[in-house]
Amino acid sequence: MLQFFRTILCRFVLLAFLCPSLASNVYSQSAAAPAHPWTANWIASQSNTGTEYGVYYFRKSFSLDSRPGSFKIYVSADNRYKLFVNEVLVSMGPARGDTYNWNYETVDLAPYLKQGKNTISALVFNEGQYQPVAQISFRTALMLQGSSKAEDVVNTNKSWKCYNDQSHQPFPGWFPIAATKGENVNMNLALGNWNKNNFDDSSWPFAKDLSEARPKGKTDGFGLMLVPSTLPQMELSYQRISTLRKATGMNVPAGFPKSKVAITIPAHSVVTLLLDQDTLSNAYINLLCSGGKGGSVTLRYAESLYEYIKTGRRKGNRNDVEGKTFSGRADSVITNGKAAQEFTTLNYRTFRYVQVSIRTADEPLTISDLYGTFTGYPFKLKATLNTSDAEIKKIAAIGWRTARLCAVETYFDCPYYEQLQYVGDTRIQAMVSYFNAGNDTLARNAINQIEHSRLPEGVTQSRWPSRENQVIPGFSLWYIGMLHDYWMYRNDQNFIKDKLTGSRAILNFFARYQQADGSLKDVPFWTFVDWADRNGWTAGGPPKGADGSSAAFDLQLLWAYQCSAEMEAKLGMPAMADIYRQKAAQLTQTIRSKYWSTTKQLFAETIEKNTFSQHTNSLAILTGAAAKDQWTALATKMLSDTTLTQCSIYFRYYMHMALVKAGRGDDYLSWLDAWRSNMALGLSTWAEEPDVQHSRSDCHAWGASPNIEIYRTLLGIDSDSPGFQKIKIAPHLGSITTISGSMPHPNGKVDVAYTLKGNDWDIHISLPEKTNGTFVWKSKSYPLKPGENSFSFRNTGV
């Protein structure tokens, strides 16, 4: 495999991944500003305004008397950079933020330095008007600052060289995605070997100083306010494309593309190859080719193919390709006839299918390799699940893949279309991270960023970072729920205490729209709750009554009051906790009197009491707006009454919580029809919308909630106090007779095992050190101690 590791960018990616580089020498930082005075400047090309599409190469050579033991630097760019030292990729970034919180990475360059001459180089690119919606920008620039006087030798200033690459242009045409633009690369204009140590940059112009690069708070706040990134470097791992599904125009040698097999396309040919990764993936695509002067290679990427029927187009079974058409984003490479032409996408691409279209002119073209470099947040799966139920194991595996593809430098809704960190999605994604990886770094980052998005009115934006404003008021209430989740499952109370001022601002925003009885009236902006489209739901928003009220919104506000009251009582202001409890009590009574239908025996959507939904009745159970003696009947009606507006795969997370609370947890496996329909249609990740045939996105992490529920509902592991410092084990096994598993915990891990032997249950539970808990079996509670706990119960069948 070492033959792959050449000077091509993708190969440096691989070399950096396999050597002790990106992961071990890029540091996650606290918010403290560096002590060493900064003297670096933001630098840029002499020839651009800083807002247009462009790719730029920066270089600086310097000498060292000896190889240092440590050589830490801080590096950032607008928009994106890839940093090399002596031809090795050492850092990529910056992690996305906003202009008031612009990240820089801290990197120790010592492992890559040597005595004598060293070269540090960087690729910086800005997609200009085509940049992703999640990509905020000030202007194209690079910043590198040493951590002490010894490292100041590499500070960015006019001693650096900068070259404006002319070979890259945005791929022509329009495609409805907000993530990133494709590339059109002309190899005839490409500058090869630009980051080699022996490259002659004497003809390059010097860079232009723009402004001082200083940490946030050390300047007047002009431009980008630099803060240390709290995130590790993203994973980069070698990944072959699995399968050739179709080839037209030539016979393809056996083994391609699963193995490194060269293919030669004759002159004057048109060849199309349909490649299948078998599962959806995020990866930088790497193409190596030779010859083919005047030819081109176009790479298109898609989650699935389309089939056309009388009523339009649909996706059908994602495994099928016959009779289907390809539609997707694209990159294109114009070949120059030389040997060892190398192309790597600037940004990663999301795909299951890759269509490779090759046109040759008077020369044959040889593709010596085509492969991917997978990328994503470096989560490690720490939860385990042992069961003979292959379906549950498959659901867990698909959910974990979905969660991973929707998490890079931020959580986001979908990797293919938007890559935007929506609060509603992120709340579920963070819980998946807690339960499956025991990792809260990306969740903390998300909470901080959502807090940074707050508007003057007090409400947060629905998604952040984003260069386009959007407000979904309910997502601000879910943000309060997200704070409460973190407080309950992660042992870091001070982090949440710092956020309570923001949650108060959110509730103050909603107070402006509360009537005298506490009910909300005419909440502004996009009132999205779920992708439901029946019984008066419009664009994901529930119906409003003639008085402007909505039960779904009143119930979300009630839940936010309850969560805030609990957090304020323990971490904040007891007086505020009292106020929120009073508001919650008033709103509970209002909801009961305003929306309860004695005829239907359900909570209605509006004051007219003529529409009903699973959403509202789920929230009524979860908040206690429904009295406990109503829960069982409500749960039965939610499951059986098909006239109710149905929850999509997203909101079923909350419906399942409500059903468990209502005592129906043993039926959990019967609630997974939405996930089964996804699997039946060949999806390798969970789709965005209920109509899987026509769902825009094939990968939405809000559908990964079974990766929480398998552990919290089936295995029964849950937090029973803030910080997860007390554990509650209450399994809901249904017809399962043997299952075991474990999940990470702030103090270690929790192991459980349930086995029905003959007519007796054999149960083993292991808790982390210094952590007590309670075991609930058949409505009876038993104390749990740290370490091993064993129980045996006669199977009564009830």
C-alpha positions in Angstrom: 0.0 0.0 0.0 3.0 2.3 0.5 3.1 2.8 -3.3 0.0 5.0 -2.9 1.8 7.5 -0.7 3.1 10.0 -3.1 3.1 13.8 -3.2 -0.6 14.0 -4.2 -2.7 15.7 -1.5 -4.8 12.6 -0.9 -1.6 10.6 -0.3 -0.4 13.1 2.2 -3.8 12.6 3.8 -3.1 8.9 4.1 0.5 9.3 5.2 -0.6 11.8 7.9 -3.3 9.3 9.0 -1.0 6.4 9.3 1.9 8.3 10.9 1.8 10.0 14.3 0.6 13.3 12.9 -2.9 14.8 12.7 -4.5 13.0 15.6 -1.6 13.1 18.0 -0.1 16.5 17.2 -3.1 18.7 16.9 -4.4 19.8 20.2 -7.9 20.5 21.5 -7.7 23.7 23.6 -9.5 25.5 26.3 -10.8 29.0 25.8 -7.7 30.6 27.4 -5.8 33.0 25.2 -2.1 32.1 24.5 0.4 34.0 26.8 3.0 34.7 24.1 2.3 38.0 22.3 1.2 37.4 18.7 2.9 39.3 15.9 1.6 37.3 12.9 -0.6 38.9 10.2 -3.4 37.6 8.1 -1.9 37.2 4.7 -3.4 36.8 1.2 -2.6 36.8 -2.5 -1.7 40.1 -4.0 -4.1 39.6 -6.8 -7.6 39.0 -5.3 -10.2 40.9 -3.4 -10.7 38.0 -1.0 -14.4 37.2 -1.7 -14.2 35.5 -5.1 -13.8 31.7 -5.8 -10.2 30.8 -5.6 -7.4 28.3 -4.7 -4.2 29.6 -3.3 -0.8 28.1 -2.4 1.4 29.6 0.4 5.0 28.6 1.1 7.8 29.6 3.5 11.3 28.0 4.0 13.3 28.4 7.1 16.4 26.8 8.7 16.9 25.2 12.1 20.2 24.5 13.8 18.8 21.3 15.3 15.6 19.3 15.3 13.4 20.7 18.1 11.6 18.6 20.8 8.6 20.8 20.5 7.4 23.4 17.9 3.8 24.5 18.5 2.0 26.8 16.2 -1.5 28.2 15.8 -3.0 28.1 12.4 -6.3 29.2 10.7 -7.6 30.4 7.4 -10.7 31.7 5.7 -12.3 29.6 4.3 -10.3 26.4 4.6 -6.7 25.3 4.7 -4.6 22.2 4.4 -1.2 22.6 6.1 2.0 20.7 5.1 5.4 20.5 6.7 8.2 19.0 4.6 5.6 17.5 2.3 3.5 15.9 5.0 -0.1 17.0 5.7 -0.2 17.9 9.4 -3.5 19.8 9.9 -6.8 20.6 8.1 -9.3 23.2 9.1 -10.3 25.5 10.6 -13.2 23.9 12.4 -16.3 25.9 11.3 -17.4 28.8 13.4 -18.6 32.4 13.0 -16.7 35.6 12.7 -17.0 36.3 16.4 -15.7 32.8 17.2 -13.2 31.9 14.4 -11.3 28.7 15.2 -7.6 28.1 15.0 -5.9 24.8 15.5 -2.8 24.2 17.7 -0.3 21.9 16.1 3.1 20.6 17.2 5.3 20.6 14.1 8.3 19.0 15.8 7.8 15.5 14.5 8.0 16.8 10.9 10.9 19.2 11.2 14.6 18.4 10.7 18.0 20.1 11.1 18.7 22.5 8.2 16.1 23.7 5.7 12.4 23.1 6.3 9.5 24.1 4.2 6.0 24.8 5.4 3.2 25.2 2.9 -0.5 25.6 2.9 -3.4 25.2 0.4 -6.2 27.7 1.1 -9.4 27.8 -0.8 -12.5 29.9 -0.8 -15.6 28.8 -2.8 -16.8 32.5 -2.9 -20.4 32.8 -3.9 -20.6 29.0 -4.0 -19.4 28.4 -0.5 -21.6 26.2 1.7 -24.4 27.8 3.6 -22.7 26.6 6.8 -19.5 28.3 5.8 -19.3 31.9 7.2 -16.5 34.0 5.7 -14.8 37.4 6.0 -12.2 37.2 3.2 -9.7 34.8 1.9 -6.6 34.7 4.1 -4.1 32.5 6.0 -2.8 33.0 9.6 0.0 31.1 11.3 1.5 32.1 14.7 4.2 30.5 16.8 3.5 29.7 20.4 6.8 31.2 21.6 9.6 33.4 20.3 11.4 30.3 18.9 8.4 29.5 16.7 7.9 33.1 15.5 10.2 32.3 12.6 7.2 30.8 10.8 4.7 33.6 11.6 2.7 34.7 8.5 3.8 38.0 7.1 5.2 39.4 3.8 8.1 36.9 4.0 5.7 34.2 2.8 5.1 33.5 -0.9 1.6 33.1 -2.4 0.5 31.7 -5.8 -3.0 32.0 -7.2 -3.9 28.6 -8.8 -5.6 29.0 -12.1 -6.6 25.4 -12.7 -9.6 25.3 -10.4 -13.0 26.7 -11.3 -16.5 25.9 -9.9 -18.2 23.2 -11.8 -20.7 24.8 -14.2 -24.4 24.5 -13.7 -26.7 24.4 -10.7 -27.7 21.7 -8.3 -30.0 22.1 -5.3 -27.6 21.6 -2.5 -26.3 23.9 0.2 -23.2 21.9 1.1 -20.4 22.7 -1.4 -19.8 23.2 -5.1 -18.1 20.8 -7.4 -14.8 21.5 -9.0 -13.7 21.8 -12.7 -9.9 21.3 -12.8 -7.8 21.9 -15.9 -4.6 19.9 -15.6 -3.1 22.0 -18.3 -3.0 24.9 -15.9 -2.3 22.9 -12.7 0.9 23.6 -10.7 2.3 20.2 -9.8 4.6 19.5 -6.8 4.0 23.0 -5.4 4.5 21.7 -1.8 7.7 19.7 -2.5 10.7 20.9 -0.5 12.8 21.3 -3.7 10.1 23.2 -5.6 11.4 26.5 -7.0 9.1 29.3 -5.8 11.5 32.1 -6.7 9.0 33.5 -9.3 6.1 33.5 -6.9 5.0 36.9 -5.6 5.2 37.6 -1.9 2.0 37.5 0.1 0.1 40.6 1.1 -0.3 41.6 4.7 -3.9 42.3 5.5 -4.3 42.9 9.2 -3.0 41.7 12.6 -3.9 38.2 13.6 -4.8 38.3 17.3 -6.7 36.2 19.7 -10.3 37.3 20.5 -10.3 40.1 23.0 -6.8 41.3 22.1 -8.0 43.6 19.3 -10.9 45.8 18.5 -12.9 42.9 17.0 -12.4 43.8 13.4 -12.5 40.8 11.0 -12.2 37.4 12.5 -12.0 36.9 16.2 -9.7 34.0 16.8 -10.5 31.3 19.4 -8.8 28.0 20.0 -10.6 25.0 18.5 -11.8 22.5 21.1 -12.1 19.7 18.5 -9.6 17.0 17.4 -8.6 16.6 13.8 -11.2 14.7 11.7 -10.6 11.0 10.9 -8.9 10.3 7.5 -8.8 6.7 6.5 -8.1 4.8 3.3 -11.3 3.5 1.6 -11.7 1.5 -1.6 -14.8 1.9 -3.7 -16.5 -1.5 -3.5 -18.2 -2.5 -6.7 -18.5 -1.8 -10.5 -22.2 -2.1 -11.2 -22.2 -1.1 -14.9 -19.7 -0.2 -17.7 -20.5 1.1 -21.2 -18.0 1.8 -23.9 -15.3 -0.7 -22.8 -14.5 -3.9 -21.0 -13.2 -3.2 -17.5 -10.4 -5.4 -16.1 -11.5 -7.7 -13.2 -10.9 -6.3 -9.7 -11.6 -2.7 -10.5 -12.3 -0.6 -8.4 -12.1 -2.8 -5.2 -8.5 -3.4 -5.9 -5.8 -1.1 -7.4 -6.2 -2.2 -11.0 -5.3 0.2 -13.9 -7.7 0.6 -16.7 -6.8 2.2 -20.1 -9.4 3.9 -22.2 -8.6 3.9 -25.9 -8.4 7.1 -27.9 -11.6 8.5 -29.3 -13.7 6.7 -26.7 -16.7 7.6 -24.5 -16.9 5.4 -21.4 -19.2 5.4 -18.4 -18.6 3.5 -15.3 -21.2 3.2 -12.4 -19.5 2.5 -9.1 -21.2 1.5 -5.9 -19.7 2.0 -2.5 -22.4 -0.4 -1.1 -23.1 1.9 1.8 -23.2 5.7 1.9 -19.9 7.4 2.7 -18.2 10.7 3.2 -14.8 10.7 1.4 -12.3 12.8 -0.5 -12.2 11.3 -4.0 -8.7 10.6 -5.3 -8.0 10.1 -9.0 -4.6 9.2 -10.5 -4.2 9.0 -14.3 -1.7 9.4 -17.1 -1.9 10.4 -20.8 -5.2 11.3 -22.4 -4.2 14.7 -23.7 -7.4 16.7 -24.5 -9.6 14.2 -22.7 -11.7 14.6 -19.6 -13.0 12.6 -16.6 -16.2 13.7 -14.9 -17.1 12.3 -11.5 -20.7 12.5 -10.3 -21.9 11.6 -6.8 -25.3 10.4 -5.6 -27.0 8.9 -2.6 -29.3 6.8 -4.9 -30.5 6.5 -8.4 -33.9 7.5 -9.7 -36.6 5.7 -11.7 -39.3 7.5 -13.6 -43.0 6.6 -13.3 -46.1 8.2 -14.5 -46.4 10.5 -11.5 -42.8 11.6 -11.6 -39.6 10.1 -10.3 -38.8 8.0 -7.2 -35.8 6.4 -5.7 -37.1 2.8 -5.3 -34.8 0.2 -3.8 -31.4 1.8 -3.3 -29.7 -1.4 -4.3 -31.2 -1.4 -7.8 -29.6 0.3 -10.7 -31.3 -1.2 -13.8 -33.7 1.1 -15.5 -32.6 4.0 -13.3 -31.0 7.4 -14.1 -28.2 9.2 -12.4 -28.6 12.7 -11.0 -26.0 14.2 -8.7 -23.3 16.8 -8.0 -20.1 16.6 -10.1 -16.4 17.2 -10.4 -14.5 17.3 -13.7 -10.9 17.0 -14.7 -9.4 18.0 -18.0 -6.4 15.8 -18.6 -3.1 17.2 -20.0 -1.4 14.0 -21.4 1.3 13.9 -18.8 2.2 11.0 -16.5 1.1 10.9 -12.9 -1.7 13.4 -13.0 -3.3 13.7 -9.6 -6.6 15.0 -8.4 -8.2 15.1 -5.0 -11.4 17.0 -4.2 -10.9 20.1 -2.0 -13.9 19.1 0.1 -15.1 15.6 0.8 -18.0 14.2 -1.1 -21.0 12.2 0.1 -22.0 9.3 -2.1 -23.1 5.7 -2.4 -22.9 5.8 -6.2 -20.1 7.4 -8.3 -20.6 7.8 -12.0 -17.3 8.1 -13.9 -17.7 9.5 -17.4 -14.5 9.5 -19.5 -13.9 11.1 -22.9 -10.7 10.7 -24.8 -9.4 12.6 -27.8 -6.3 11.5 -29.8 -4.6 9.7 -26.9 -5.6 6.9 -24.6 -6.0 7.6 -20.9 -4.9 5.3 -18.2 -6.6 5.5 -14.8 -4.0 4.0 -12.4 -6.2 4.4 -9.4 -9.5 5.7 -8.1 -10.3 5.5 -4.4 -11.6 7.5 -1.4 -10.3 8.9 1.9 -13.1 8.6 4.4 -13.5 11.5 6.8 -15.7 12.3 9.8 -15.6 13.2 13.5 -13.3 10.6 15.1 -16.0 9.0 17.2 -15.2 5.5 18.5 -18.1 3.1 19.1 -17.9 2.1 22.8 -21.4 0.7 23.3 -21.8 -3.0 22.8 -24.9 -5.1 21.9 -25.1 -8.9 22.0 -28.3 -10.5 20.7 -29.3 -13.2 18.3 -31.8 -10.7 16.8 -30.1 -9.8 13.5 -32.6 -7.1 12.8 -31.9 -5.1 15.9 -28.2 -5.4 15.3 -28.6 -4.1 11.7 -30.7 -1.2 13.0 -28.0 -0.3 15.4 -25.3 -0.6 12.7 -27.2 1.6 10.3 -28.0 4.1 13.0 -24.3 4.4 13.9 -23.3 4.9 10.3 -26.0 7.6 9.9 -24.8 9.3 13.1 -21.2 9.2 11.9 -21.9 10.6 8.4 -23.8 13.5 10.0 -20.9 14.5 12.3 -17.8 16.1 11.0 -16.7 19.5 12.5 -20.3 20.0 13.6 -23.3 17.8 13.8 -25.5 18.4 10.8 -28.8 17.3 9.3 -27.5 15.6 6.2 -24.1 15.3 4.6 -25.2 15.4 1.0 -27.5 18.4 0.8 -27.0 20.9 3.6 -24.4 20.1 6.3 -26.2 22.5 8.6 -26.3 22.1 12.4 -30.1 22.2 13.2 -31.0 22.2 16.8 -33.8 19.7 16.5 -31.5 17.2 14.8 -28.5 18.0 17.0 -30.4 17.2 20.2 -30.9 13.6 19.2 -27.4 13.4 17.7 -25.8 14.5 20.9 -27.7 11.8 22.8 -26.5 9.2 20.3 -22.9 10.4 21.0 -23.4 10.0 24.8 -25.0 6.6 24.6 -22.8 5.1 21.9 -19.4 6.8 22.2 -19.4 8.3 25.7 -18.1 11.5 24.0 -19.4 15.0 24.6 -16.8 17.1 22.8 -18.8 17.7 19.7 -22.0 18.2 21.7 -20.3 20.9 23.8 -19.1 22.5 20.6 -22.7 22.4 19.3 -24.2 23.9 22.5 -21.7 26.7 22.4 -22.4 27.4 18.8 -26.2 27.4 19.2 -25.6 29.8 22.1 -23.5 32.1 19.8 -26.4 32.2 17.3 -28.8 34.0 19.7 -30.6 36.9 18.1 -31.3 40.2 20.0 -34.9 39.1 20.6 -33.5 36.2 22.7 -34.3 33.3 20.4 -31.6 31.2 18.8 -31.3 30.6 15.2 -32.5 27.2 14.0 -29.1 26.2 12.7 -25.6 27.5 13.2 -23.1 28.2 11.8 -24.9 29.6 8.8 -24.5 32.6 6.5 -28.3 32.7 6.0 -30.6 33.5 8.9 -33.4 31.0 9.8 -35.5 30.9 13.0 -37.5 27.9 14.1 -38.8 29.0 17.6 -39.5 25.4 18.7 -35.9 24.6 18.2 -34.9 27.2 20.8 -37.1 25.3 23.2 -35.4 22.0 22.2 -32.1 23.8 22.9 -33.2 24.1 26.5 -34.0 20.4 26.4 -30.5 19.8 25.0 -29.0 21.7 28.0 -31.1 19.5 30.3 -29.9 16.3 28.5 -26.3 17.3 28.9 -26.9 18.1 32.6 -28.4 14.7 33.2 -26.0 12.6 31.1 -22.6 14.3 31.4 -20.9 15.3 34.6 -20.1 18.9 34.0 -22.5 21.2 35.8 -20.5 24.4 35.4 -20.8 24.1 31.6 -24.6 24.2 31.9 -24.6 26.8 34.6 -22.9 29.2 32.2 -25.7 28.7 29.7 -28.7 29.5 31.9 -28.6 33.2 31.1 -29.3 32.2 27.5 -32.2 29.9 28.4 -33.8 32.7 30.3 -33.5 34.9 27.2 -35.3 32.2 25.2 -38.1 32.0 27.7 -38.4 35.8 27.8 -38.8 35.7 24.0 -41.8 33.3 24.3 -43.3 35.3 27.2 -44.0 38.1 24.7 -46.4 35.8 22.9 -48.1 34.3 25.9 -51.7 35.2 26.7 -53.0 35.8 30.2 -53.6 32.1 30.6 -50.1 31.2 29.6 -51.0 29.9 26.1 -49.0 31.1 23.2 -50.5 33.1 20.4 -49.2 33.6 16.9 -45.6 32.6 17.5 -43.6 34.1 14.7 -41.1 32.6 12.2 -41.2 29.0 10.9 -43.2 27.0 13.3 -41.8 23.7 12.3 -42.3 20.7 14.6 -42.1 17.6 12.3 -42.4 16.6 8.7 -46.1 15.8 9.0 -48.6 16.9 6.3 -52.1 15.8 7.4 -54.9 17.5 9.2 -53.8 21.1 8.7 -50.1 20.6 9.1 -48.2 22.9 6.7 -44.5 22.9 5.9 -43.9 20.8 9.0 -45.9 23.2 11.2 -49.0 22.2 13.2 -52.3 23.9 12.7 -53.2 27.0 14.8 -56.6 27.7 16.2 -58.7 30.8 15.5 -57.2 32.3 18.6 -53.6 31.8 17.2 -52.7 29.0 19.6 -51.3 25.6 19.1 -51.2 22.7 21.6 -47.9 21.5 20.3 -46.2 24.8 21.0 -47.8 25.2 24.4 -46.6 21.8 25.3 -43.1 22.4 24.1 -43.0 25.6 26.1 -44.3 23.7 29.2 -41.5 21.2 28.8 -38.9 24.0 28.6 -40.3 25.6 31.7 -40.0 22.3 33.5 -36.4 21.6 32.4 -35.4 25.2 33.2 -37.0 25.0 36.7 -35.0 21.9 37.5 -31.7 23.4 36.2 -32.3 26.8 37.9 -33.1 25.1 41.2 -29.8 23.2 41.3 -27.4 25.5 39.3 -28.9 28.9 38.9 -31.4 31.2 40.6 -33.9 29.5 43.0 -36.2 32.5 42.4 -36.2 31.8 38.7 -37.0 28.2 39.4 -40.0 29.2 41.4 -41.2 31.5 38.6 -40.8 28.7 36.0 -42.7 26.2 38.2 -45.5 28.7 38.6 -45.6 29.3 34.8 -45.5 25.6 34.2 -48.4 24.9 36.7 -50.5 27.6 35.0 -49.8 26.3 31.5 -50.5 22.8 32.5 -54.0 23.7 33.7 -54.6 25.8 30.5 -53.6 22.9 28.3 -55.9 20.5 30.1 -58.9 22.8 29.9 -58.1 24.2 26.4 -57.2 21.2 24.4 -58.7 18.1 26.1 -61.5 16.6 24.0 -64.0 14.6 26.2 -65.5 13.2 23.0 -62.3 11.9 21.5 -60.5 11.3 24.9 -57.4 12.9 23.4 -55.6 16.2 23.5 -56.5 18.2 20.4 -54.2 20.3 18.2 -56.3 23.5 18.6 -59.0 25.1 20.6 -61.5 24.0 18.1 -60.7 20.4 19.0 -61.2 19.0 15.5 -57.7 17.7 14.7 -55.5 15.4 16.7 -51.9 14.1 16.4 -49.5 11.7 17.9 -47.2 14.6 18.6 -49.5 16.5 20.9 -50.5 13.5 22.9 -46.9 12.3 23.2 -45.9 15.7 24.6 -48.9 15.7 26.9 -47.6 12.4 28.5 -44.0 13.6 28.6 -44.8 16.9 30.3 -47.5 15.5 32.7 -50.1 17.7 31.1 -52.0 14.4 30.8 -52.8 13.0 34.2 -51.0 9.7 34.9 -54.3 7.8 34.9 -54.8 8.9 31.3 -51.4 7.7 30.0 -52.4 4.1 29.2 -55.5 5.1 27.2 -53.6 7.8 25.3 -50.8 5.4 24.4 -53.3 2.9 23.1 -55.0 5.5 20.9 -51.7 6.9 19.6 -50.8 3.4 18.4 -54.2 2.4 17.1 -56.0 5.5 15.8 -54.8 6.0 12.2 -56.8 9.3 11.9 -54.2 11.0 14.1 -51.5 12.9 12.4 -48.5 10.5 12.4 -45.1 11.2 13.7 -42.3 11.0 11.2 -39.1 9.0 11.9 -37.7 12.2 13.6 -40.5 12.8 16.1 -40.9 9.1 16.9 -38.0 9.7 19.3 -40.4 11.7 21.5 -43.4 9.4 20.9 -41.4 6.4 21.9 -40.3 8.2 25.1 -43.9 8.9 25.9 -45.0 5.3 25.2 -42.3 4.0 27.5 -43.4 6.4 30.2 -47.0 5.2 29.7 -45.9 1.6 30.4 -45.7 0.3 26.9 -42.0 -0.2 26.7 -42.2 -4.0 26.3 -43.8 -3.3 22.9 -40.7 -1.4 21.6 -39.8 -3.8 18.9 -43.2 -3.4 17.3 -42.7 0.4 16.8 -39.9 0.2 14.3 -41.9 0.0 11.1 -40.4 3.3 9.8 -36.9 1.8 10.1 -37.9 -1.5 8.6 -39.3 0.3 5.6 -35.9 2.0 5.1 -34.1 -1.3 5.3 -36.6 -3.0 2.9 -35.7 -0.3 0.3 -32.0 -0.9 0.7 -31.0 2.2 2.6 -27.7 2.0 4.5 -28.5 5.2 6.4 -31.9 6.6 7.7 -33.9 8.8 5.3 -35.1 12.3 6.2 -38.8 12.0 5.5 -41.6 9.4 6.0 -42.1 8.8 2.3 -38.9 6.9 1.7 -39.5 6.6 -2.0 -39.4 10.3 -2.4 -37.3 11.5 0.6 -34.9 14.2 -0.4 -32.1 13.0 1.9 -31.1 9.4 2.4 -29.1 10.3 5.5 -30.6 12.2 8.4 -29.2 11.5 11.9 -32.4 12.4 13.6 -33.5 8.9 12.5 -30.7 7.3 14.6 -32.7 7.5 17.8 -32.9 3.6 18.1 -29.2 3.9 19.0 -30.4 5.6 22.1 -33.5 3.5 22.7 -31.7 0.1 22.4 -29.7 1.0 25.5 -32.2 3.2 27.3 -35.4 1.2 26.6 -34.5 -2.4 25.7 -31.5 -2.7 28.0 -33.0 -0.2 30.4 -29.9 1.9 31.2 -30.7 5.5 32.1 -29.6 8.4 34.2 -31.4 8.9 37.5 -29.7 12.1 38.6 -27.7 15.0 37.2 -24.4 14.0 35.8 -25.5 10.4 35.5 -24.2 10.0 39.0 -27.1 7.6 39.8 -28.1 5.0 37.4 -31.5 3.5 36.8 -31.8 0.1 35.1 -35.4 -0.7 33.9 -35.3 -3.1 31.0 -38.2 -3.6 28.6 -37.4 -6.9 27.0 -40.8 -7.9 25.5 -40.4 -11.3 24.0 -36.6 -11.2 24.2 -35.1 -14.0 26.2 -31.4 -13.4 25.9 -29.7 -10.0 25.4 -26.7 -8.2 26.9 -24.7 -5.1 26.2 -22.8 -2.2 27.7 -22.7 1.6 27.3 -20.1 4.2 28.2 -20.6 6.2 31.4 -18.8 9.3 32.8 -17.4 7.1 35.5 -16.6 4.1 33.3 -19.2 1.8 31.7 -22.4 0.0 32.5 -22.9 -3.7 31.7 -26.1 -5.6 31.7 -27.1 -9.2 30.8 -30.5 -10.7 30.8 -31.0 -14.5 30.2 -34.2 -16.6 30.6 -33.0 -20.0 31.7 -35.9 -22.4 31.8 -38.4 -20.6 33.9 -36.0 -18.3 35.7 -34.4 -15.0 34.7 -30.7 -14.7 35.3 -29.7 -11.0 35.4 -26.2 -9.5 35.9 -25.6 -5.8 36.2 -22.2 -4.1 36.6 -22.0 -0.4 37.6 -18.9 1.8 37.5 -16.9 2.6 40.6 -18.4 5.1 43.0 -21.8 4.9 41.3 -24.9 3.6 42.8 -28.2 2.8 41.2 -31.6 1.3 41.2 -32.9 -1.8 39.3 -36.6 -2.0 38.4 -38.1 -5.4 37.6 -41.8 -6.0 37.3 -42.6 -2.6 39.0 -40.4 -3.4 42.0 -37.2 -1.6 42.8 -33.9 -3.1 44.0 -30.7 -1.2 45.1 -27.6 -1.5 42.9 -24.1 -1.1 44.3 -20.9 -0.2 42.4 -19.4 -3.3 40.6 -21.2 -6.6 40.1 -24.9 -7.1 40.9 -26.8 -10.4 40.3 -30.5 -11.2 40.4 -32.6 -14.2 39.8 -36.4 -14.0 39.2 -39.1 -16.6 38.4 -40.6 -15.8 35.1 -44.3 -15.0 35.9 -45.1 -13.8 32.4 -46.3 -10.4 33.6 
